[in-house]
Every structure is written in C-alpha cells, then in structure tokens.
Amino acid sequence: MGWMRKWDVSLFFLFLLVWAVGTAAFAGPEPQFTFAVVGDRTEDADEAVFEQILSEVSQLNPSLMVSVGDLIQGYTADSALVEGEWNEILDLLDATGVDYHFTVGNHDIFDRQSAAIYRKRFGAPDKYFRFMDHVFVTLDLSAYGTAAAVPPAKIEWLTRVLEVSKKSKGIFVFYHKPFWCEDFSAGRENLLHNIFKNYPVKAVFTGHYHRYFHDVRDGIQYFGVASSGGVLPPGGRDRGAFYAYMLARVRGESLSVQVLEPGLFTPVDIVTFDDGIRMAEVDANSVQLSELLAYDYRMSSVGQVTITVENPGHATLTDTAQWVLRGDWAVQPMRDYVEVPADEVGKLTAFVRCDGYLFPVPVLEMRLPCCGGKTVEVTKPLNVKRVTYADFADSTPVIDGVLSEPIWRDFPGETHYFGPQGGRSPVDSTVLKICYDAANLYLAAECFDDQIGSLRATATDRDAFAAEDDAVTFLFQPRRASETFYQVSASPIGTLFDRRVEVCPFGTYVSDPTWDAPAQVAAKVLADRWVVELAIPLAGLQGSVESESRWGFNFLRIQQRLGTTAVFQAPLRYRSDGIGIMGFR
C-alpha cells in the first residue's frame, strides 16, 4: 500500500509539520496545539527504536509528550538499578526539549520500594493538569486487574477531577492497562467509560499490550498505543504488532490523531477494535490441533495429530501449513498444502515423534485471511498435554506442613520438571503430591535446596507479591471448555498470592487479584528443604470431581538462588492449549 512506503526523511517531516500546523480548512480563531503519545519500551526493548521515536518527536516539537507507562524494566529488588533505569530514561527525554508527563505502568511501580522511588522523583502517581483550556489526566491503575477492581477512593478522585474540568474544551485520559478492551470485547459495562461519557472526554490512551488498536464509544476515542521499542507480540503488523507513537492535533473541541511508525505515516484505523476481536477469534479458533496425552515427561512413541482448519474468509483459502521444529521432536510431513473453500473446514494429518524431553514442542504456522484483506499469522504449538493424577484420600490430612499421613507417604508424587521454556530444569529436586476427597483438593510440595540459608521469603501480607521471593504456583482450569483459570501461589513462610484469570475475546486476559482461594495453608523450612501444604475447597475453585474428571493443571516452582523455575508443563500459560491435565482417580 502507498501509505506504507518509506519516504525520504525530509519529505516525511515536511508533510508531518504541515499536518501538525494545519491547513486553511482547519484554521480558526482558537489556538491550536499538538501532543505526542509514546508507548511501552519494556521486555527486551529495542533501544534504537525508542531513541529514533524520541528523535522524531523532538523534530516535530509538539507542545507536550505523554507516555502510557512501562518506560523502565523494573521488577527487581535492587533499588540502585531502578534508580539507574530512571536516570537513563530522563536523560533521553530531557534531550528532546519537549515537556513530558508520565503514566504509571506495572514495570514502573511494581512494589512498595518502586512506588517510593517514583513518588520521590515525580510526586503522586495520579495527576491532572490544564493546558490551553484542555485537561490531561494520568492515572495509576496498574496494580488492578479490572476496572471494577479500582478502589472507590481512586474513582472518587477521578470523578472530582472530571467534575471540576467539565467546562473545559476537552479531557484526555491516560492509564496503562486497557481495561476497556476486555470489557468491551466481552460485552460488559466498563466502570470508567460509564464515568467518562458524562464529561467532555475526547480520548483515552492506554498501553501494556505493545499492540495498536482503536475504537470509538459514545463519541470517545479509545487507543491501544503500539510499542515504542518494547518487544513486539506475535501476530504481525495486521494485528497491530508494530513500532509506533502518536501525534494528536487539537484546536478548540476538535481532535485529530495520527499513528506514526518511525519514518512512516499510518492511518489511524489501520487496526480497529472490531478487527482486533475478529482476528483474535480467528487466531484462537480457526486452526485446532488434536490432543496428545503424555503420561511421562518423555514420549518415545509415534503420535498422530489431526489439524482442523476453518476458513474464515470469503474466498478459497490456499496456503502452506509449515512446522517449525523445536526441542527433541520430529514431524512428518514438515509442510502440507492447504486448500479450503470459503466457510468450510478442512483437515490435515501429521505424524510426530519425541526422542527426549516433551518441551519445547514444535509449532505449526499458517496464514489465514481476515477483515477484508488483512492476514492473521496463526502459530499453534503441538497440543501436548502432560497428565498427572490426584488420588482419592481415605483420610483427611492435617494441614501443618508435616507430610506424615499415609496419603502423603504412600503417594510417590511428581518429580520431573522442565525449564521455563522446556528442556531439563536446573532447579533442585522438587516433589509434588496431590489428593482429594468429596470436599477438598489437597496439595503438597517439597522443595529441596542444598543452600537453604539462601531462601527468600519477604512478603507477609496476602497478595503482596514479591518478585524476589521463592514460591510455588498451582494453576487450575476446573472447566476445560472455559477460559477461566485460578492461580494459587505460596511462599516458604506460607504467604498466599492468588487470583482468577479470565481470557477475553480480544485475546488478552483479565487478572482479578481480589479473588481469594478459601484455602488452608501451612509451610515449614527444614534443614534441606521447604514444604508447603494446602487444602482448597473444590467449591472455591468452581469445580467438581466425578469419575474420570479432568481439570486443566500446571505447577511452577521459583528458586531465586538459581534465578530460574521448574514447571510441570512448559511454558506456563493461561491457554487451554498450553496447560496440562490433572485427572482424579
């Protein structure tokens, strides 16, 4: 397409400057200004991209610049490192000569120490300011999983700000996590939108997903701002996975916004919100792989996989299904021609064999048409399900962190795990045991450590997650047809961190940390290991057990001394095709 063509740099900026200044048709007595919006730069950030974006912003010289959060990597207990990351960012921003403002992201404030550093440097995380009869509001909402979980005190502050700003010519709101897209895509009311629509809110800018998308609701423009250097998610350009920033032009009550890839001029509707939902549906549902059940951590037999392909387009689908080998797997055939008429379903067959570790698994790649000329790049991992079992408990264990009851002694437990992405785990020996009765699920983990004095356990309050602590995590999917997961983590001193996670139609997930498992927990630290024991009512997980019942399940151990993890099924993901199985017998 013509608008994707790389321009001569001088012509590119000449065009942008003409656009920013405006044309005669846009001229009028009211003053005009522009502001830039920059996205995330975390998770293996491409620093060259971020610096190029800031260089272009400097040349465009907008009135001000606002980030949507996650400017530093964070997530470390080393306060000096956090301070150094902020110093680096401030040097880059200062060099632009543009007045800048921050929105807090989850990488910017991630614990009490990082919050104190942020407040010392920049003041309160929630702010608003006026500029040429317009109001800018930056909200710190990254500690919450949904709009509904935002505390009443923050909602009251926001409402007061909007109320005193209601006679302004326009309000622009910035917050990091795009709660709006999860609620809109699921057909739910969004608490913040229901507030915004009562005031002259012109636009809402969010980040977090490193993906661009756009929607309009009740006259309010919503933007998911693309990555400004942070790692790009899968799916390609047509799903909004590209580097960009934004330039907004304001005159009076009029707003126009331009998406700017470094050196490119991009239409604002390149990825609409409805496009994003439809492409997420195609990605999730149009290619399905049959399950391969693995009852050990290795698989030496040949397995047959059926690949079902549903054509979502209006013309015959022709493509090549291609496997990308990973780990110890072999696949035949490696490539297969696909031809499926519109609105029909086709099937392919592949034969697979693993001569070593189950994970990582090979990945199937295909391209499917969607949304009037766009393409969804589908990447499906081989649907291997590692299976473990919970045995029926004839007696109820005492939850005391001492595994002395016969149900624990007689059950050998799981002892083989994988590294974070597969292969052999370097973590010290770990034993997982699971049993159940009519009312409860019982779990026990023995985590051996030959340097037990190096164990880290600092968080004492429930849900006060500490990124530097040792921990074990249990992930449950009681209804395998559902996209709801329950995560329960425990530290060596028995501190719980738990949440409910729901995958939404947009393809992202919503985390609800206010959900608490009604669990009993006990932990003990011994000379060569630490032990955690839990009892969780089945009803608290919205699950039931019957003969041959199967839940989605995964288990993770974090060993901070070694700086790595051990996982039952690698990697740990909130996806139906990426979670193991727990049977009941």
VEXDREN-2710 file (C-alpha; in Angstrom, 1 decimal):
% VEXDREN-2710
k/r/px/py/pz
1/MET/0.0/0.0/0.0
2/GLY/1.2/3.5/-0.8
3/TRP/1.0/4.8/2.8
4/MET/3.4/2.1/3.9
5/ARG/6.1/3.3/1.5
6/LYS/9.3/4.5/3.2
7/TRP/9.6/8.2/2.4
8/ASP/12.6/10.5/2.1
9/VAL/13.1/11.7/5.6
10/SER/13.0/15.4/4.8
11/LEU/9.7/15.0/2.8
12/PHE/8.3/12.9/5.7
13/PHE/8.8/15.6/8.3
14/LEU/7.7/18.3/5.9
15/PHE/4.4/16.5/5.5
16/LEU/4.0/16.0/9.2
17/LEU/4.8/19.6/10.0
18/VAL/2.2/20.7/7.5
19/TRP/-0.3/18.3/9.1
20/ALA/0.6/19.4/12.7
21/VAL/0.4/23.1/11.8
22/GLY/-2.9/22.6/10.0
23/THR/-4.4/23.8/6.7
24/ALA/-6.6/26.7/5.9
25/ALA/-9.7/24.5/6.2
26/PHE/-8.7/23.8/9.8
27/ALA/-7.8/27.4/10.6
28/GLY/-9.8/29.5/13.0
29/PRO/-9.5/31.9/15.9
30/GLU/-9.0/29.3/18.6
31/PRO/-5.3/28.4/19.4
32/GLN/-4.0/25.0/18.3
33/PHE/-1.5/22.7/19.9
34/THR/-0.2/19.2/19.4
35/PHE/0.9/16.5/21.8
36/ALA/2.8/13.2/21.3
37/VAL/2.0/9.9/22.9
38/VAL/4.7/7.2/23.3
39/GLY/4.2/3.6/24.1
40/ASP/5.9/0.8/26.2
41/ARG/9.7/0.1/26.0
42/THR/10.0/-3.0/28.2
43/GLU/10.7/-6.7/27.8
44/ASP/13.8/-6.9/25.7
45/ALA/13.3/-3.4/24.4
46/ASP/14.8/-2.3/21.1
47/GLU/16.6/0.9/22.4
48/ALA/17.4/2.1/18.9
49/VAL/13.6/2.2/18.1
50/PHE/12.8/4.2/21.2
51/GLU/15.7/6.6/20.6
52/GLN/14.5/7.1/17.0
53/ILE/11.0/7.8/18.1
54/LEU/12.2/10.4/20.6
55/SER/14.4/12.0/17.9
56/GLU/11.3/12.3/15.6
57/VAL/9.3/13.8/18.5
58/SER/12.0/16.3/19.1
59/GLN/11.9/17.4/15.4
60/LEU/8.1/17.6/15.4
61/ASN/8.4/19.7/18.6
62/PRO/4.8/19.1/20.0
63/SER/3.6/21.2/22.9
64/LEU/4.0/18.2/25.2
65/MET/4.5/14.5/25.3
66/VAL/2.8/11.8/27.4
67/SER/3.8/8.2/28.0
68/VAL/1.3/5.4/28.6
69/GLY/3.7/3.7/31.0
70/ASP/6.3/1.0/31.2
71/LEU/9.3/3.1/30.4
72/ILE/11.7/1.2/32.7
73/GLN/12.1/-2.6/33.0
74/GLY/11.8/-2.7/36.8
75/TYR/10.8/-5.8/38.6
76/THR/13.9/-6.0/40.7
77/ALA/14.7/-5.6/44.4
78/ASP/17.9/-3.7/43.5
79/SER/16.8/0.0/44.2
80/ALA/20.1/1.3/42.7
81/LEU/19.2/-0.5/39.4
82/VAL/15.7/1.0/39.4
83/GLU/17.2/4.5/40.0
84/GLY/19.7/4.0/37.2
85/GLU/16.9/3.0/34.8
86/TRP/15.0/6.2/35.6
87/ASN/18.2/8.2/35.2
88/GLU/18.7/6.7/31.7
89/ILE/15.1/7.5/30.7
90/LEU/15.2/11.0/32.0
91/ASP/18.4/11.7/30.0
92/LEU/16.7/10.6/26.8
93/LEU/13.5/12.6/27.5
94/ASP/15.4/15.7/28.5
95/ALA/17.3/15.6/25.2
96/THR/14.1/16.0/23.2
97/GLY/13.5/19.5/24.6
98/VAL/9.7/18.6/24.9
99/ASP/7.7/19.0/28.1
100/TYR/6.9/15.4/29.1
101/HIS/4.5/13.7/31.5
102/PHE/4.3/10.1/32.8
103/THR/1.6/7.5/33.2
104/VAL/2.5/4.7/35.6
105/GLY/2.9/1.2/34.2
106/ASN/3.3/-2.1/36.0
107/HIS/7.0/-2.1/35.2
108/ASP/7.4/1.5/36.7
109/ILE/5.7/0.7/40.0
110/PHE/5.7/-3.0/41.0
111/ASP/6.2/-3.0/44.8
112/ARG/6.4/-0.6/47.7
113/GLN/10.1/0.2/47.1
114/SER/9.5/1.2/43.5
115/ALA/6.4/3.2/44.5
116/ALA/8.6/5.1/47.0
117/ILE/11.2/5.8/44.3
118/TYR/8.6/7.0/41.8
119/ARG/7.0/9.3/44.4
120/LYS/10.3/10.8/45.5
121/ARG/11.2/11.6/41.9
122/PHE/7.8/12.6/40.3
123/GLY/5.3/13.1/43.1
124/ALA/1.8/11.5/43.2
125/PRO/1.2/8.8/40.5
126/ASP/-2.3/10.2/39.8
127/LYS/-2.2/13.6/38.3
128/TYR/-4.0/16.1/36.2
129/PHE/-3.0/19.4/34.6
130/ARG/-4.5/22.0/32.4
131/PHE/-3.1/23.1/29.0
132/MET/-4.8/25.7/26.8
133/ASP/-8.3/25.1/28.2
134/HIS/-7.9/21.3/28.0
135/VAL/-7.3/18.8/30.8
136/PHE/-4.9/15.9/30.8
137/VAL/-5.4/13.1/33.4
138/THR/-2.8/10.4/34.1
139/LEU/-4.0/7.5/36.3
140/ASP/-2.0/4.9/38.1
141/LEU/-4.2/1.8/37.8
142/SER/-1.6/-0.9/37.0
143/ALA/-2.0/-2.6/40.4
144/TYR/-5.5/-3.7/39.5
145/GLY/-6.7/-6.4/37.2
146/THR/-10.0/-4.9/36.0
147/ALA/-11.8/-1.5/36.1
148/ALA/-14.2/-2.9/38.6
149/ALA/-11.3/-3.6/41.0
150/VAL/-10.2/0.1/41.1
151/PRO/-10.6/1.3/44.7
152/PRO/-13.5/3.7/45.4
153/ALA/-11.0/6.3/46.6
154/LYS/-9.4/6.5/43.2
155/ILE/-12.8/6.6/41.5
156/GLU/-13.8/9.4/43.8
157/TRP/-10.6/11.4/43.0
158/LEU/-11.1/10.8/39.2
159/THR/-14.8/11.9/39.4
160/ARG/-13.8/15.1/41.3
161/VAL/-11.2/15.9/38.7
162/LEU/-13.6/15.4/35.8
163/GLU/-16.3/17.4/37.6
164/VAL/-14.0/20.5/38.0
165/SER/-12.9/20.0/34.4
166/LYS/-16.4/19.7/32.8
167/LYS/-16.3/23.2/31.3
168/SER/-13.0/22.6/29.6
169/LYS/-12.9/22.2/25.8
170/GLY/-11.7/18.6/26.2
171/ILE/-10.3/16.0/28.5
172/PHE/-7.6/13.4/27.6
173/VAL/-7.2/10.4/29.9
174/PHE/-4.1/8.1/30.1
175/TYR/-3.8/4.8/32.0
176/HIS/-1.6/1.8/31.3
177/LYS/-3.7/-1.4/31.3
178/PRO/-6.5/-1.2/28.7
179/PHE/-9.4/-2.4/30.9
180/TRP/-11.8/-1.0/28.3
181/CYS/-10.9/-3.6/25.6
182/GLU/-11.5/-6.6/27.8
183/ASP/-14.9/-5.3/29.0
184/PHE/-16.0/-4.0/25.5
185/SER/-15.0/-7.3/23.8
186/ALA/-16.8/-9.4/26.5
187/GLY/-19.9/-7.2/26.2
188/ARG/-19.6/-6.0/29.8
189/GLU/-20.2/-2.5/31.2
190/ASN/-16.9/-0.7/31.8
191/LEU/-16.9/1.4/35.0
192/LEU/-14.5/4.0/33.8
193/HIS/-16.3/4.5/30.4
194/ASN/-19.6/4.9/32.2
195/ILE/-17.9/7.8/34.1
196/PHE/-16.1/9.3/31.1
197/LYS/-19.2/9.6/28.9
198/ASN/-20.7/12.1/31.3
199/TYR/-17.9/14.6/30.7
200/PRO/-16.1/16.1/27.7
201/VAL/-13.6/13.2/27.5
202/LYS/-12.3/13.3/23.9
203/ALA/-9.8/10.3/24.0
204/VAL/-8.4/7.6/26.2
205/PHE/-4.9/6.3/25.6
206/THR/-3.6/3.0/27.1
207/GLY/-0.6/0.7/26.6
208/HIS/0.5/-2.6/28.1
209/TYR/-0.2/-4.9/25.2
210/HIS/2.5/-3.5/22.8
211/ARG/-0.1/-3.6/20.1
212/TYR/-2.1/-0.9/18.3
213/PHE/-5.9/-0.8/18.1
214/HIS/-8.6/1.8/18.0
215/ASP/-12.3/2.2/18.9
216/VAL/-14.9/4.8/19.4
217/ARG/-17.6/4.5/22.0
218/ASP/-20.2/7.2/22.8
219/GLY/-18.0/9.7/20.9
220/ILE/-14.9/8.9/22.9
221/GLN/-11.9/7.7/21.0
222/TYR/-10.0/4.8/22.6
223/PHE/-6.5/3.9/21.7
224/GLY/-4.3/1.0/22.5
225/VAL/-0.9/2.6/21.8
226/ALA/1.6/0.5/19.9
227/SER/5.0/-0.4/21.3
228/SER/7.6/2.3/21.2
229/GLY/10.5/-0.1/21.4
230/GLY/9.2/-2.8/23.8
231/VAL/9.2/-6.4/22.5
232/LEU/6.5/-7.0/19.8
233/PRO/3.8/-9.6/20.4
234/PRO/3.0/-12.3/17.9
235/GLY/0.5/-11.8/15.1
236/GLY/2.3/-9.4/12.8
237/ARG/1.5/-5.9/11.5
238/ASP/-2.1/-6.7/10.6
239/ARG/-2.8/-7.3/14.3
240/GLY/-1.2/-4.1/15.4
241/ALA/2.2/-5.5/16.3
242/PHE/4.5/-2.8/15.0
243/TYR/6.6/0.0/16.5
244/ALA/4.9/3.4/16.6
245/TYR/4.0/6.6/18.5
246/MET/1.1/9.0/18.1
247/LEU/0.7/12.7/17.4
248/ALA/-2.5/14.5/18.3
249/ARG/-3.6/17.9/17.0
250/VAL/-6.1/19.9/19.0
251/ARG/-8.0/23.1/18.1
252/GLY/-10.9/24.1/20.3
253/GLU/-13.1/21.0/20.7
254/SER/-11.7/19.3/17.6
255/LEU/-9.2/16.4/17.8
256/SER/-7.3/14.6/15.1
257/VAL/-4.8/11.8/15.8
258/GLN/-2.1/10.3/13.6
259/VAL/-0.3/7.0/14.1
260/LEU/3.4/7.4/13.3
261/GLU/5.7/4.5/12.7
262/PRO/9.3/5.6/12.7
263/GLY/9.6/7.1/9.2
264/LEU/6.1/6.1/8.1
265/PHE/2.7/7.8/8.0
266/THR/0.0/5.4/9.1
267/PRO/-3.8/5.7/9.0
268/VAL/-5.5/5.8/12.5
269/ASP/-7.9/3.0/11.5
270/ILE/-5.2/0.6/10.4
271/VAL/-6.4/-1.8/13.2
272/THR/-9.9/-1.1/14.5
273/PHE/-11.1/-2.6/17.8
274/ASP/-13.6/-4.9/15.9
275/ASP/-10.7/-6.0/13.7
276/GLY/-8.8/-6.9/16.8
277/ILE/-11.6/-9.0/18.2
278/ARG/-12.2/-10.8/14.9
279/MET/-8.5/-11.6/14.4
280/ALA/-8.2/-12.9/17.9
281/GLU/-11.2/-15.2/17.3
282/VAL/-9.5/-16.5/14.1
283/ASP/-6.2/-16.9/15.8
284/ALA/-7.8/-18.9/18.7
285/ASN/-10.4/-21.0/16.9
286/SER/-9.7/-21.4/13.1
287/VAL/-6.8/-23.9/13.5
288/GLN/-7.2/-26.7/16.0
289/LEU/-4.8/-29.5/16.8
290/SER/-5.9/-32.7/18.4
291/GLU/-4.5/-33.5/21.9
292/LEU/-1.5/-35.8/22.5
293/LEU/-1.6/-37.1/26.1
294/ALA/1.7/-37.7/27.8
295/TYR/1.8/-39.8/31.0
296/ASP/5.6/-39.2/31.5
297/TYR/8.0/-36.4/31.0
298/ARG/9.3/-38.1/27.9
299/MET/7.4/-39.6/24.9
300/SER/9.1/-42.2/22.6
301/SER/6.2/-43.5/20.6
302/VAL/4.9/-42.0/17.3
303/GLY/1.7/-39.9/17.7
304/GLN/-0.8/-38.9/15.1
305/VAL/-2.1/-35.3/15.0
306/THR/-5.3/-34.1/13.3
307/ILE/-5.2/-30.5/12.2
308/THR/-8.6/-28.9/11.6
309/VAL/-8.6/-25.7/9.5
310/GLU/-11.7/-23.5/9.3
311/ASN/-11.6/-20.9/6.5
312/PRO/-12.9/-17.6/7.9
313/GLY/-12.6/-15.8/4.6
314/HIS/-15.0/-15.2/1.6
315/ALA/-12.7/-17.0/-0.9
316/THR/-10.9/-20.3/-1.1
317/LEU/-8.1/-20.5/1.4
318/THR/-4.8/-21.6/-0.2
319/ASP/-1.7/-21.7/2.0
320/THR/1.1/-24.0/3.2
321/ALA/0.9/-25.3/6.8
322/GLN/4.5/-25.4/8.0
323/TRP/6.0/-26.9/11.1
324/VAL/8.9/-25.2/13.0
325/LEU/10.8/-27.9/14.9
326/ARG/11.8/-27.3/18.5
327/GLY/13.5/-29.4/21.1
328/ASP/13.6/-33.2/20.6
329/TRP/10.7/-33.6/18.2
330/ALA/10.4/-34.8/14.6
331/VAL/7.3/-34.2/12.4
332/GLN/6.2/-35.7/9.0
333/PRO/5.3/-34.0/6.7
334/MET/7.0/-30.8/7.6
335/ARG/4.9/-28.9/5.1
336/ASP/1.5/-29.6/3.8
337/TYR/-0.7/-27.8/1.2
338/VAL/-3.9/-26.4/2.4
339/GLU/-7.0/-25.6/0.2
340/VAL/-10.3/-25.0/2.0
341/PRO/-13.3/-23.3/0.3
342/ALA/-14.9/-20.3/2.0
343/ASP/-16.8/-21.1/5.2
344/GLU/-15.8/-24.7/5.1
345/VAL/-13.5/-26.9/7.2
346/GLY/-10.5/-28.9/6.0
347/LYS/-8.3/-31.5/7.8
348/LEU/-4.7/-32.4/7.6
349/THR/-2.7/-35.2/9.3
350/ALA/0.8/-35.1/10.8
351/PHE/2.9/-37.8/12.5
352/VAL/5.1/-36.7/15.4
353/ARG/7.8/-38.3/17.5
354/CYS/9.7/-37.2/20.5
355/ASP/13.0/-38.8/21.4
356/GLY/13.7/-36.8/24.5
357/TYR/12.1/-34.1/26.6
358/LEU/8.4/-33.2/25.9
359/PHE/9.0/-29.5/25.9
360/PRO/9.6/-27.3/24.0
361/VAL/7.2/-28.6/21.3
362/PRO/7.1/-27.9/17.5
363/VAL/4.9/-25.1/16.3
364/LEU/2.6/-25.1/13.3
365/GLU/2.4/-21.9/11.3
366/MET/-0.3/-20.8/8.8
367/ARG/-1.7/-17.6/7.4
368/LEU/-5.5/-17.0/7.3
369/PRO/-7.5/-14.3/5.6
370/CYS/-9.5/-11.9/7.8
371/CYS/-11.1/-8.5/7.9
372/GLY/-11.2/-7.5/4.3
373/GLY/-7.6/-8.0/3.2
374/LYS/-5.8/-8.5/6.4
375/THR/-3.9/-11.6/7.3
376/VAL/-3.8/-13.5/10.7
377/GLU/-0.5/-15.2/11.2
378/VAL/-1.5/-18.3/13.2
379/THR/1.1/-20.0/15.4
380/LYS/-0.1/-23.2/17.1
381/PRO/2.1/-25.3/19.4
382/LEU/1.7/-29.0/19.2
383/ASN/-1.1/-29.7/21.6
384/VAL/0.8/-32.0/24.1
385/LYS/-0.9/-32.4/27.4
386/ARG/1.2/-33.8/30.2
387/VAL/-1.0/-35.8/32.6
388/THR/-0.8/-36.1/36.4
389/TYR/-3.3/-37.6/38.9
390/ALA/-4.9/-36.7/42.2
391/ASP/-5.6/-39.8/44.2
392/PHE/-8.6/-40.2/46.5
393/ALA/-7.8/-39.6/50.2
394/ASP/-9.2/-42.2/52.6
395/SER/-8.4/-39.9/55.5
396/THR/-8.1/-36.1/55.9
397/PRO/-4.6/-34.8/56.2
398/VAL/-3.8/-32.2/58.9
399/ILE/-2.6/-29.0/57.2
400/ASP/0.5/-28.4/59.3
401/GLY/3.4/-28.6/56.7
402/VAL/4.4/-32.0/58.0
403/LEU/3.7/-34.7/55.4
404/SER/3.4/-37.6/57.9
405/GLU/0.0/-39.0/56.9
406/PRO/-0.2/-42.3/54.9
407/ILE/-1.8/-40.5/52.0
408/TRP/1.4/-38.5/51.5
409/ARG/3.8/-41.3/52.4
410/ASP/2.1/-43.8/50.0
411/PHE/1.9/-41.4/47.0
412/PRO/5.3/-41.1/45.2
413/GLY/4.4/-37.7/43.6
414/GLU/5.7/-35.9/40.5
415/THR/9.5/-35.4/40.4
416/HIS/10.3/-34.4/36.8
417/TYR/10.0/-30.8/35.6
418/PHE/11.1/-28.6/32.7
419/GLY/12.9/-25.3/32.5
420/PRO/10.8/-22.1/31.8
421/GLN/10.7/-22.8/28.0
422/GLY/11.4/-26.5/28.2
423/GLY/14.4/-28.8/28.4
424/ARG/15.8/-30.0/31.7
425/SER/15.1/-27.8/34.7
426/PRO/18.2/-26.8/36.7
427/VAL/16.1/-26.3/39.8
428/ASP/16.8/-28.5/42.8
429/SER/14.7/-31.6/43.4
430/THR/11.0/-30.9/43.8
431/VAL/8.2/-33.3/44.7
432/LEU/4.6/-32.5/44.1
433/LYS/1.8/-34.6/45.6
434/ILE/-2.0/-34.2/45.1
435/CYS/-5.0/-36.0/46.6
436/TYR/-8.7/-35.1/47.1
437/ASP/-11.9/-36.1/48.8
438/ALA/-15.5/-35.1/48.3
439/ALA/-14.9/-31.6/49.7
440/ASN/-11.3/-30.6/49.2
441/LEU/-8.3/-30.7/47.0
442/TYR/-5.1/-31.3/48.9
443/LEU/-1.7/-30.3/47.6
444/ALA/1.9/-30.7/49.0
445/ALA/5.2/-29.6/47.6
446/GLU/8.6/-30.5/48.9
447/CYS/11.2/-28.1/47.6
448/PHE/14.7/-29.3/48.3
449/ASP/17.6/-26.8/48.4
450/ASP/21.2/-27.6/49.4
451/GLN/21.7/-24.0/50.4
452/ILE/18.6/-23.5/52.4
453/GLY/20.0/-20.3/54.0
454/SER/19.7/-18.5/50.7
455/LEU/15.9/-19.0/50.7
456/ARG/14.0/-15.7/50.1
457/ALA/10.6/-15.1/51.7
458/THR/9.9/-11.4/52.4
459/ALA/6.2/-10.9/51.7
460/THR/4.0/-11.4/54.7
461/ASP/0.7/-9.9/53.6
462/ARG/-1.7/-11.9/51.4
463/ASP/-1.4/-11.0/47.7
464/ALA/1.6/-8.8/48.5
465/PHE/3.5/-10.4/45.6
466/ALA/7.3/-10.1/45.9
467/ALA/9.1/-10.8/42.7
468/GLU/12.3/-11.8/44.5
469/ASP/10.7/-14.5/46.7
470/ASP/10.9/-18.2/46.4
471/ALA/7.4/-19.7/45.7
472/VAL/5.4/-22.5/44.2
473/THR/2.4/-21.8/42.0
474/PHE/-0.6/-24.1/41.2
475/LEU/-2.7/-23.2/38.2
476/PHE/-6.2/-24.8/37.8
477/GLN/-8.7/-24.8/35.0
478/PRO/-11.6/-26.8/36.5
479/ARG/-13.8/-26.5/33.4
480/ARG/-11.6/-27.2/30.4
481/ALA/-14.1/-25.7/28.0
482/SER/-13.9/-22.5/29.9
483/GLU/-11.2/-19.8/29.6
484/THR/-11.2/-19.2/33.4
485/PHE/-8.1/-20.1/35.4
486/TYR/-7.3/-20.0/39.1
487/GLN/-3.8/-19.3/40.3
488/VAL/-2.7/-20.0/43.8
489/SER/0.9/-19.3/44.9
490/ALA/2.6/-19.9/48.2
491/SER/5.9/-18.8/49.7
492/PRO/8.2/-20.7/52.1
493/ILE/6.5/-18.9/55.0
494/GLY/3.0/-19.7/53.8
495/THR/2.1/-16.3/52.3
496/LEU/-0.5/-16.7/49.6
497/PHE/-0.8/-14.9/46.4
498/ASP/-3.9/-15.9/44.4
499/ARG/-6.0/-14.6/41.6
500/ARG/-8.6/-15.5/39.0
501/VAL/-7.6/-15.1/35.3
502/GLU/-10.1/-14.8/32.5
503/VAL/-9.1/-14.9/28.8
504/CYS/-11.3/-12.4/27.0
505/PRO/-12.5/-12.4/23.3
506/PHE/-9.9/-9.8/22.5
507/GLY/-7.2/-12.4/23.0
508/THR/-5.8/-10.9/26.2
509/TYR/-6.5/-11.9/29.7
510/VAL/-8.0/-10.1/32.8
511/SER/-6.5/-10.8/36.2
512/ASP/-8.6/-10.4/39.3
513/PRO/-6.3/-10.3/42.3
514/THR/-9.2/-9.6/44.6
515/TRP/-10.3/-13.3/44.3
516/ASP/-9.1/-15.3/47.3
517/ALA/-9.0/-19.1/47.4
518/PRO/-10.7/-20.2/50.7
519/ALA/-7.5/-22.2/51.4
520/GLN/-5.8/-23.5/54.5
521/VAL/-2.0/-23.3/54.1
522/ALA/1.0/-24.3/56.2
523/ALA/4.7/-24.1/55.4
524/LYS/7.8/-25.3/57.1
525/VAL/11.5/-24.6/56.4
526/LEU/13.7/-27.6/57.2
527/ALA/17.5/-28.2/57.0
528/ASP/17.4/-29.4/53.4
529/ARG/14.0/-28.3/52.0
530/TRP/11.0/-26.2/52.5
531/VAL/7.5/-27.7/52.5
532/VAL/4.1/-26.2/51.7
533/GLU/0.8/-28.0/52.3
534/LEU/-2.7/-26.7/51.2
535/ALA/-6.3/-27.7/51.4
536/ILE/-8.6/-25.9/48.9
537/PRO/-12.4/-26.5/48.9
538/LEU/-13.5/-27.7/45.5
539/ALA/-16.4/-25.3/45.6
540/GLY/-13.9/-22.4/45.9
541/LEU/-12.5/-23.3/42.6
542/GLN/-15.9/-23.6/41.0
543/GLY/-15.0/-27.3/40.3
544/SER/-16.3/-30.7/40.9
545/VAL/-14.8/-34.2/40.7
546/GLU/-16.5/-37.2/39.3
547/SER/-15.3/-40.4/37.9
548/GLU/-12.8/-39.7/35.1
549/SER/-13.0/-36.0/35.7
550/ARG/-10.1/-34.0/34.3
551/TRP/-9.1/-30.4/35.0
552/GLY/-6.5/-28.2/33.3
553/PHE/-3.5/-28.0/35.6
554/ASN/0.1/-26.7/35.9
555/PHE/2.7/-26.3/38.6
556/LEU/5.7/-24.0/38.9
557/ARG/8.5/-23.7/41.4
558/ILE/10.6/-20.5/41.6
559/GLN/14.1/-20.9/43.0
560/GLN/15.6/-17.5/43.5
561/ARG/19.1/-18.7/44.3
562/LEU/19.4/-20.2/40.8
563/GLY/17.4/-17.5/39.2
564/THR/15.1/-19.9/37.3
565/THR/12.0/-22.0/37.5
566/ALA/10.8/-25.6/37.3
567/VAL/7.4/-26.2/35.5
568/PHE/5.2/-29.2/35.1
569/GLN/4.2/-28.2/31.5
570/ALA/6.3/-25.6/29.8
571/PRO/5.8/-22.8/29.4
572/LEU/3.3/-21.7/32.0
573/ARG/0.4/-20.1/30.0
574/TYR/-3.2/-19.1/30.5
575/ARG/-4.3/-21.0/27.5
576/SER/-6.4/-24.1/27.0
577/ASP/-3.9/-25.5/24.5
578/GLY/-1.0/-24.7/26.8
579/ILE/-1.9/-26.3/30.1
580/GLY/-1.5/-29.8/31.4
581/ILE/-4.2/-32.2/32.7
582/MET/-5.0/-33.4/36.3
583/GLY/-7.1/-36.5/36.4
584/PHE/-9.0/-37.8/39.5
585/ARG/-8.9/-41.5/40.4
END
